[in-house]
Amino acid sequence: MDEVEPLRMPPMVLHKGQELAFLLRWRKTVGDAVIWWGELAIPDTREVPGTDPAYMVTHRWVESSDIVTLPGVDYDVVPHPGRPARRNR
């Protein structure tokens, strides 16, 4: 069998300390101050009576102050402005 690169799951974070999300990448804006933003993929389930649940993912840029990292998680694999993401081992 050919060697296949394993899928990489982005690390989990808490949006505003409550909502589980995947941290996809960082960016910064420079103006009067430098502001860091994180792009989150937020899993969501929509329930419509009489149908199966619809599973969705919402992508949203949020300020880094709204992102709570989890202990013991390696966030160096997330692309960051000014440096490439470190590959999983």
Secondary structure, DSSP 8 states (H G I E B T S, - for coil): -----------EEEETTTEEEEEEEEEEEESSSEEEEEEEEEEEEE--TTS--EEEEEEEEEEGGGEEE-TT---TTS-BTTB------
